[in-house]
């Protein structure tokens, strides 16, 4: 029964618990960076489409 110690239930594997917040922070930073890049890309697309629409409105006044 020596394999059934309480160390695994109460405080065992503390190294993984210490690394978990660090991994979560790194993952969140990575996700934030990706979302910022995506936002910038989508903003550029919106600006391009806005310019196209304004150009189209100016050229087709009788349309």
Rosetta blueprint (number, residue, H / E / L):
1 X L
2 X H
3 X H
4 X H
5 X L
6 X H
7 X H
8 X H
9 X L
10 X L
11 X L
12 X L
13 X L
14 X H
15 X H
16 X H
17 X H
18 X H
19 X H
20 X H
21 X H
22 X H
23 X H
24 X H
25 X H
26 X H
27 X H
28 X H
29 X H
30 X H
31 X H
32 X H
33 X H
34 X H
35 X H
36 X H
37 X H
38 X H
39 X H
40 X H
41 X H
42 X H
43 X H
44 X H
45 X H
46 X H
47 X H
48 X H
49 X H
50 X H
51 X H
52 X H
53 X H
54 X H
55 X H
56 X H
57 X H
58 X H
59 X H
60 X L
61 X L
62 X L
63 X L
